[in-house]
Amino acid sequence: MYKQLTLKALELLLQSRFKEGFLSLKDLPQPSTFKDMDKATARIVKAIKNREKITVIGDYDVDGVTSTTLMKLFFEEIDYPAEWIIPNRFKDGYGLSANIIPRITGTDLAITVDNGISAVYAAQLCKEQGIELIITDHHLLPPEIPEAYAIIDQKQEACTFPYEEVCGAQIAWYLIASLNKALNLKIKMMPYMELTAIAIIADVMPLQHINRAMVEAGIESLNKSSRPAIRAFMEHSQKESLKADDIGFFLAPLLNAAGRMEDAKYAVEFLTSSNIYDARVRLERLIEFNTLRKATEQDITEKALLQVKQKDEVIVVQGEDWHEGVVGIVAARVARHHEKPCIVLSNNGEGLLKGSGRSFGDCDLFSITDSCREHLEKFGGHAAAIGLSLHEDTLEDFKTALEKNFREGNFSKQTVDPDIVGELPFSEISFDLTAVMKKFEPYGQGNPTPKFITKNVEIYQVDTMGKEGEHLRFTFMQNGILMPGVKFKTKEVFSVGSKVDLLYTVNENHFRGNVTLQLMVDKISLN
C-alpha cells in the first residue's frame, strides 16, 4: 500500500508541503495590512499620551496567556501603567463577558487579545459604561459582530492580511510592532517573537508560510534568551536547547495547566518573572497544577471509558462534578481510543451539564451539533472541537438528534494515518535520514513529523521503564540490523521473538555527549 522510500523521495515529499518555499522574517506582511490596525494603533497612542486607563483582557489558554503577557511586557517596557485581566474559567467563563465588566469599571480603553469577536452583549455593556473597545482576535466571525472602536481579526472579509491561519499572539505581536513604529520607540521585537512562537505551536497553527518563519526565529531567540522563565524551564527539563516538540509537549501543557486547574494569571506571572528565583518558584507551582491535571484527567478518562456504548456513532458521556478544566482533553482521549467523535459533560448537581467535544476522522462535530441547538443552552467551537451546555432533561433528545445528524452526514472513518510518508527498511535509517528531516523543521500542524512503516520486524528485546512500568523499551531486528525503540504510555504486552509491523518516527537521542538513533513507536501490529 505504501511505497518504499528513498532519502531523495522523502526530501521531495517534504518539500511539496511548502508551496511558497521557506519564508523568512523579511517576508512578514506589514502591520497595516490588517483591517483597523492603523485605527487601533492611533487610538492606543492617544490613550497613552492622555494618560487614560487601559485594560487588556485575555484568555486562559496558552495563546491568550501569551498574548496578555506580550501586552503586559510592552506596557512595562514603555513604563505605562496598563492593567490586565484573564477571566477565570470557572467563575467568569470565556473572554470578554458580562461577568468581568464590573472588574473593568473606570477603564477608558479596553483591548482584548485572543478573544472578543463574539462578545456582542459585553461590548454593549462597555459602550454603556463609556469604555471604548478595541478587539484583537483570530477566531471565525459569528453572524453578529460586536460594536467596537476597532476590530483586528484576519478573518474579516475586508482584511488584506494575506494569511488566514494565525493565532492571537501573532496579532498582539503585530499590534506591538505597529505601536513601536507609531511611537517611534525602536524597542527590539525579537524578545516578543520568542513568546509568540510558543503560542503559534501551542495553538496548533499550521507551521507553514510566516508561521514557520516566526517559529523558527522565535525558537532561535528562545535558545539564547536570558528571560528567567525560559532559563528556569530549560534548567528543569535539562535541555541545552529547545525544539518545537519541547514547547508543544512540555512547556505548553504547563502554561495551560494553570487556567485548567485554578487561574491562568499564574502562567502570566511565570512568563513575566523578573529573576530566576521567582521563575523557579512559579514554575514549581505550574508543575503542581500539571501533575494534578494529569491525575484528574486519568481518573475521569477511566470513568468515561466505562460509560461508552459501542453502538453509538457519537460518544456522549457524563459524570457528577467532573473537572471542567480537563473534559476537553478527556474527550480527545476517548475519541482517539474508540475512533469516534466524543462529548464529555460534567453535571453540576443542579441539572446543568457543561462540557467539551472532540471530533474524529472527517466528522464536522460543530455542524452536527449546531443542528441540535434547540436542546442546548450554550454552544460554540469549530469542526474539530466544541464547547456546550444543556439541561439534564434534554440529554436523551440531544443524543438522539446527534446520532441522526451523524448518520445523515455520511462521514467516513479515517483509517489511514495521513502523517505516514512511506515504508522504510532499517537499512535506510541513518544520520543521513535525520539530516534530511532536520531541513524541514520545525514540525507541527500542517507540517507533521514524518511517520514511517517497517514490516516484518522481530522483537529482539523488550523491557518496561518508568516509575510504574508504564513505558516500553525495545530492541528490534530486521535483516540482522538492530534498532532501539520506545513506546510510551502503553499496557500492551509483547513477546521476544514475535514478528511485527511498526509505525514510528525517528529521532536523535542525545545523552551524555553521545548521539544515537531511536524509533519513537506509535503502533505495533502483530504479523
VOGU-3710 file (C-alpha; in Angstrom, 3 decimals, decimal comma):
1> mykqltlkal> 0,000/0,000/0,000  2,875/2,375/0,811  5,828/2,948/-1,480  9,293/2,078/-0,219  11,079/5,330/0,493  14,466/6,574/-0,544  16,062/9,666/1,006  15,530/11,600/-2,232  11,839/10,636/-2,372  11,385/11,711/1,263
11> elllqsrfke> 13,037/15,078/0,603  10,786/15,753/-2,405  7,692/14,746/-0,450  8,538/17,085/2,465  9,438/19,903/0,047  5,969/19,645/-1,542  4,414/20,843/1,744  5,865/24,318/1,179  4,272/25,786/-1,940  5,820/29,237/-1,253
21> gflslkdlpq> 9,202/27,790/-0,285  10,670/28,713/3,093  9,792/32,278/4,086  11,889/34,398/6,435  11,123/37,399/8,657  11,733/39,774/5,742  8,612/38,237/4,142  6,323/39,270/7,025  3,449/41,469/5,792  3,261/44,995/7,218
31> pstfkdmdka> 1,001/45,577/10,283  -1,170/47,983/8,272  -2,377/45,084/6,086  -4,683/44,171/8,977  -8,060/45,897/8,816  -8,327/48,510/11,616  -4,674/48,104/12,700  -3,818/51,747/11,965  -7,061/52,903/13,572  -6,433/50,844/16,738
41> tarivkaikn> -2,799/51,996/16,890  -3,776/55,686/16,674  -6,360/55,220/19,453  -3,874/53,490/21,780  -1,247/56,198/21,076  -3,851/58,826/22,010  -4,703/56,922/25,216  -1,022/56,745/26,178  -0,473/60,461/25,526  -3,590/61,404/27,515
51> rekitvigdy> -2,722/59,007/30,381  -6,033/57,167/30,004  -6,743/53,978/31,934  -6,033/50,994/29,635  -7,082/47,415/30,480  -6,011/44,340/28,498  -8,424/41,361/28,566  -7,006/37,960/27,649  -7,969/34,284/27,653  -6,941/31,307/29,774
61> dvdgvtsttl> -5,299/29,083/27,131  -1,625/29,354/26,076  -2,415/31,706/23,187  -4,434/34,002/25,457  -1,860/33,839/28,257  0,970/34,636/25,832  -0,975/37,446/24,137  -1,671/39,006/27,548  1,982/38,579/28,531  3,136/40,337/25,331
71> mklffeeidy> 0,901/43,357/26,020  1,886/43,448/29,701  5,603/43,378/28,810  5,145/46,074/26,164  3,414/48,493/28,533  6,043/47,755/31,193  8,807/48,437/28,666  7,361/51,879/27,883  6,659/52,430/31,610  2,885/52,795/31,183
81> paewiipnrf> 0,584/51,553/33,986  -1,856/49,431/31,943  -3,895/46,796/33,766  -4,608/43,244/32,620  -7,213/40,583/33,316  -7,514/36,967/32,289  -11,035/35,732/33,063  -11,217/32,714/35,360  -12,542/29,646/33,504  -14,769/28,617/36,433
91> kdgyglsani> -16,036/31,958/37,783  -16,047/34,214/34,720  -16,286/31,976/31,660  -14,550/32,776/28,378  -13,085/36,101/27,274  -14,799/39,482/27,373  -18,118/38,727/29,060  -20,744/40,435/31,216  -19,122/38,750/34,247  -15,947/40,822/34,056
101> ipritgtdla> -17,455/44,232/33,225  -17,678/45,175/36,957  -13,920/44,495/37,211  -13,032/46,941/34,425  -15,289/49,806/35,519  -13,397/53,089/35,214  -11,395/51,866/32,207  -11,165/54,351/29,330  -9,851/51,907/26,714  -10,216/48,104/26,821
111> itvdngisav> -8,123/45,926/24,481  -8,987/42,269/24,035  -6,351/39,760/22,943  -7,227/36,304/21,550  -10,942/36,865/22,243  -13,844/39,269/21,815  -15,117/38,621/18,297  -18,353/37,104/19,638  -18,738/39,332/22,725  -21,793/41,245/21,427
121> yaaqlckeqg> -23,517/41,727/24,797  -20,314/42,551/26,702  -19,354/45,105/24,021  -22,756/46,756/24,504  -22,146/46,921/28,274  -18,723/48,519/27,612  -20,412/51,182/25,490  -22,974/51,891/28,225  -20,127/52,262/30,756  -18,243/54,664/28,479
131> ieliitdhhl> -15,435/52,134/27,871  -14,017/52,335/24,358  -13,221/48,885/22,987  -10,540/47,516/20,660  -10,961/43,833/19,787  -7,984/41,775/18,608  -8,920/38,182/17,828  -8,203/35,472/15,259  -11,308/33,283/15,514  -14,098/32,865/12,961
141> lppeipeaya> -16,603/35,713/12,805  -20,092/34,948/14,145  -23,252/36,145/12,328  -23,402/39,226/14,595  -20,263/41,286/15,214  -19,761/43,282/18,441  -19,810/47,075/18,286  -16,260/48,285/18,894  -13,980/51,220/18,049  -11,714/48,868/16,060
151> iidqkqeact> -11,653/45,142/15,305  -8,429/43,444/14,219  -9,195/39,919/13,038  -7,640/38,491/9,875  -10,829/36,549/9,121  -12,803/39,744/8,377  -13,719/39,999/4,698  -12,270/43,485/4,288  -8,922/42,467/5,839  -5,986/42,433/3,392
161> fpyeevcgaq> -3,608/40,452/5,635  -2,701/37,522/3,350  -2,665/34,656/5,871  -5,848/33,341/7,445  -4,385/30,882/9,958  -2,543/32,985/12,533  -3,072/32,990/16,301  -3,991/35,684/18,815  -0,408/36,227/19,988  0,717/36,916/16,417
171> iawyliasln> -1,876/39,681/16,171  -0,744/41,040/19,564  2,864/40,960/18,255  1,797/42,897/15,150  -0,050/45,453/17,291  3,103/45,986/19,374  5,163/46,344/16,170  2,667/48,937/14,914  2,785/50,862/18,233  6,579/50,644/18,248
181> kalnlkikmm> 6,668/52,461/14,905  3,881/54,949/15,690  5,512/55,975/18,990  8,987/55,998/17,368  10,259/53,736/20,184  12,819/51,467/18,487  12,207/48,647/21,002  13,522/45,217/19,962  10,761/42,939/18,635  12,676/39,628/18,860
191> pymeltaiai> 12,082/39,086/22,626  8,351/39,372/21,830  8,788/36,950/18,915  10,131/34,187/21,179  6,929/34,214/23,257  4,807/34,435/20,100  6,478/31,247/18,823  5,257/29,409/21,944  1,670/30,447/21,171  1,855/29,515/17,463
201> iadvmplqhi> 2,918/25,974/18,413  0,518/25,623/21,358  -2,471/26,898/19,360  -1,661/24,333/16,617  -1,333/26,848/13,809  -0,027/25,357/10,538  3,775/25,538/10,600  3,979/26,890/7,073  4,354/30,357/5,439  5,044/33,144/8,009
211> nramveagie> 4,137/30,864/10,919  7,168/28,713/10,172  9,383/31,795/9,817  8,167/33,247/13,135  8,528/29,933/14,990  11,994/29,281/13,553  13,194/32,785/14,534  11,386/32,583/17,875  12,949/29,254/18,842  16,402/30,514/17,850
221> slnkssrpai> 15,819/33,514/20,119  14,442/31,310/22,938  17,634/29,273/22,900  19,707/32,421/23,509  17,123/34,034/25,791  18,031/35,483/29,172  14,319/35,541/30,120  14,157/33,995/33,649  11,067/31,883/32,848  12,762/30,282/29,847
231> rafmehsqke> 16,028/29,694/31,744  14,056/28,058/34,595  12,139/25,816/32,185  15,314/24,711/30,378  17,006/24,083/33,730  14,032/21,994/34,919  13,770/19,991/31,686  17,577/19,563/31,491  17,598/20,894/27,939  20,505/22,709/26,352
241> slkaddigff> 18,244/23,865/23,552  14,516/23,794/22,788  12,705/22,388/19,758  9,064/22,765/18,705  8,228/19,402/20,354  9,620/20,599/23,703  7,241/23,541/23,559  4,239/21,562/22,309  4,568/18,577/24,639  6,152/20,056/27,772
251> lapllnaagr> 6,043/23,861/28,098  2,553/24,421/26,633  0,837/21,898/28,969  2,492/23,580/31,974  1,220/27,006/30,873  -2,230/25,569/30,127  -2,473/23,758/33,465  -2,830/26,987/35,477  -6,022/28,002/33,651  -7,353/24,439/33,585
261> medakyavef> -6,940/23,768/37,294  -7,106/27,186/39,003  -6,284/30,527/37,357  -4,301/31,469/34,236  -2,801/34,524/35,961  -0,159/32,177/37,448  1,081/31,374/33,924  1,392/35,100/33,086  3,240/35,693/36,361  5,651/32,864/35,494
271> ltssniydar> 6,364/34,176/31,977  6,956/37,703/33,301  9,197/36,642/36,232  11,893/39,268/36,737  14,528/36,909/38,196  15,459/33,221/38,136  14,478/32,653/41,787  10,897/33,841/41,259  10,744/31,910/37,969  11,755/28,645/39,684
281> vrlerliefn> 9,122/29,042/42,403  6,418/29,929/39,877  7,434/27,043/37,627  7,055/24,639/40,570  3,502/25,886/41,030  2,736/25,233/37,340  4,264/21,748/37,651  1,977/21,051/40,638  -1,045/22,202/38,619  0,022/19,970/35,724
291> tlrkateqdi> 0,566/16,939/37,977  -2,927/17,448/39,397  -4,291/17,931/35,858  -2,780/14,618/34,711  -4,175/12,687/37,699  -7,636/14,272/37,321  -7,646/13,643/33,584  -6,602/9,985/34,054  -9,328/9,409/36,657  -12,097/10,941/34,512
301> tekallqvkq> -10,864/9,184/31,342  -11,148/5,793/33,080  -14,684/6,627/34,270  -15,692/7,954/30,847  -14,442/4,839/29,025  -16,649/2,645/31,246  -19,752/4,537/30,033  -19,123/4,149/26,299  -21,828/2,289/24,349  -20,290/0,572/21,332
311> kdevivvqge> -23,388/1,106/19,169  -23,185/4,914/19,444  -21,588/6,690/16,489  -21,047/9,814/18,609  -19,973/9,061/22,177  -21,661/11,202/24,862  -20,707/10,552/28,498  -21,339/12,477/31,718  -20,371/12,477/35,379  -21,069/14,346/38,596
321> dwhegvvgiv> -18,757/17,318/39,097  -16,168/16,149/36,580  -13,495/18,848/36,462  -14,420/21,322/33,712  -10,771/22,151/33,084  -9,954/18,683/31,729  -13,148/17,461/30,000  -11,818/18,598/26,598  -8,641/16,528/27,000  -10,705/13,550/28,180
331> aarvarhhek> -12,972/13,883/25,119  -9,880/13,816/22,866  -8,517/10,703/24,617  -11,815/8,804/24,404  -12,277/9,878/20,755  -8,816/8,542/19,851  -9,345/5,317/21,804  -12,677/4,475/20,145  -12,018/6,299/16,842  -15,336/8,136/17,158
341> pcivlsnnge> -16,311/11,748/17,986  -16,815/12,215/21,732  -18,564/14,721/24,013  -17,762/14,715/27,749  -20,191/16,511/30,091  -19,972/17,464/33,758  -23,164/17,614/35,851  -23,074/20,437/38,395  -25,590/18,623/40,624  -28,363/21,069/39,766
351> gllkgsgrsf> -29,284/19,544/36,415  -26,963/21,625/34,208  -24,460/19,754/32,043  -21,395/21,596/30,746  -18,636/20,127/28,657  -16,494/19,784/25,562  -16,395/17,627/22,457  -13,641/16,483/20,125  -14,130/15,072/16,655  -12,545/12,127/14,901
361> gdcdlfsitd> -11,942/11,383/11,212  -13,766/13,696/8,822  -16,775/14,293/11,121  -17,677/18,001/11,378  -18,679/17,962/15,047  -19,654/21,646/15,006  -22,070/21,135/12,120  -23,865/18,087/13,538  -24,172/19,731/16,981  -25,227/23,094/15,519
371> screhlekfg> -28,342/21,376/14,134  -29,292/20,370/17,721  -29,305/23,926/19,102  -32,910/23,655/20,338  -31,633/21,214/23,006  -28,679/23,414/24,067  -28,209/26,377/26,395  -24,799/27,486/25,089  -22,742/26,276/22,166  -19,627/27,274/20,212
381> ghaaaiglsl> -16,488/25,953/18,567  -15,349/24,629/15,199  -15,334/21,398/13,161  -12,841/19,583/15,401  -13,711/20,907/18,882  -16,817/22,281/20,603  -17,970/23,619/23,966  -21,574/23,319/25,086  -24,070/23,299/27,960  -27,554/21,814/28,251
391> hedtledfkt> -30,138/20,802/30,834  -30,099/17,211/32,046  -33,709/16,573/30,984  -32,876/17,323/27,318  -29,838/14,998/27,179  -31,558/11,959/25,623  -33,255/14,068/22,929  -29,892/15,727/22,206  -28,136/12,357/21,845  -30,848/11,030/19,514
401> aleknfregn> -30,634/14,155/17,309  -26,836/13,976/17,281  -26,836/10,328/16,128  -29,339/11,173/13,371  -27,223/14,114/12,159  -24,074/11,987/12,145  -25,696/9,242/10,049  -27,119/11,777/7,587  -23,653/13,323/7,235  -22,209/10,089/5,749
411> fskqtvdpdi> -18,877/10,663/7,487  -16,183/8,098/6,822  -13,837/6,817/9,477  -10,292/7,853/8,730  -8,477/4,531/8,805  -5,224/5,733/7,198  -2,909/7,974/9,206  -2,185/10,950/6,876  1,211/11,531/8,523  2,590/8,221/7,156
421> vgelpfseis> 5,018/9,020/4,339  6,022/5,507/3,280  7,719/2,205/4,028  11,282/2,316/5,309  13,611/-0,681/5,733  16,046/-0,479/8,665  18,885/-0,302/6,130  17,690/3,232/5,191  17,639/4,542/8,803  20,764/6,640/9,276
431> fdltavmkkf> 22,008/10,091/10,239  21,558/10,996/6,559  17,826/10,390/7,085  17,656/12,655/10,150  19,743/15,283/8,301  17,048/15,397/5,576  14,304/15,623/8,216  16,068/18,488/10,020  15,872/20,645/6,883  12,081/20,807/7,235
441> epygqgnptp> 11,857/21,545/10,966  10,028/22,798/12,928  7,359/20,104/12,670  3,798/20,532/13,841  0,341/21,271/12,476  0,381/21,426/8,654  3,938/20,068/8,621  3,686/16,869/10,676  6,724/14,850/11,701  7,093/12,098/9,059
451> kfitknveiy> 5,878/8,680/10,200  7,335/5,522/8,710  6,248/1,887/8,429  8,641/-1,050/8,631  7,221/-4,530/8,073  8,316/-7,964/9,202  10,420/-6,844/12,159  11,455/-9,152/15,013  11,174/-8,068/18,652  14,715/-8,873/19,813
461> qvdtmgkege> 14,338/-7,482/23,343  11,613/-5,713/25,379  11,670/-4,187/28,884  9,396/-1,915/30,882  10,603/1,508/32,012  9,178/4,410/34,043  8,205/4,580/37,723  5,228/2,295/37,249  6,452/0,384/34,197  4,096/2,423/32,008
471> hlrftfmqng> 6,545/2,674/29,061  8,285/0,010/26,957  11,877/-0,049/25,679  12,630/-2,298/22,697  15,402/-3,598/20,519  14,035/-4,515/17,080  15,783/-6,517/14,357  15,304/-6,637/10,589  17,726/-8,475/8,286  20,385/-8,531/11,002
481> ilmpgvkfkt> 20,131/-4,769/11,697  19,269/-3,847/15,309  17,340/-0,645/16,168  16,375/0,654/19,628  12,831/1,952/20,131  10,475/3,234/22,834  6,696/3,193/23,185  5,221/5,497/25,791  2,122/5,002/27,960  1,083/1,513/26,997
491> kevfsvgskv> -0,234/-1,527/28,837  0,246/-3,805/25,824  2,348/-6,959/26,285  4,804/-8,112/23,611  6,911/-11,276/23,430  10,539/-11,580/22,364  10,741/-13,318/19,007  7,383/-12,008/17,739  7,239/-10,756/14,159  5,557/-7,337/13,905
501> dllytvnenh> 4,923/-4,308/11,685  5,970/-0,941/13,146  4,609/2,580/12,764  7,068/5,155/14,144  9,017/8,369/13,859  12,822/8,535/14,007  14,699/10,832/16,328  18,226/11,510/17,519  18,706/10,693/21,187  21,332/12,964/22,774
511> frgnvtlqlm> 22,620/11,520/26,056  25,851/12,370/27,886  27,569/13,549/24,742  26,535/10,535/22,660  24,043/10,736/19,806  22,118/7,617/18,758  19,108/6,986/16,544  15,928/5,583/18,050  12,415/4,766/16,918  9,553/6,562/18,679
521> vdkisln> 6,938/3,835/18,234  3,351/4,810/17,583  1,811/1,414/16,827  2,911/-2,235/16,824  0,856/-4,761/14,823  1,470/-8,486/15,196  2,007/-10,340/11,908
//
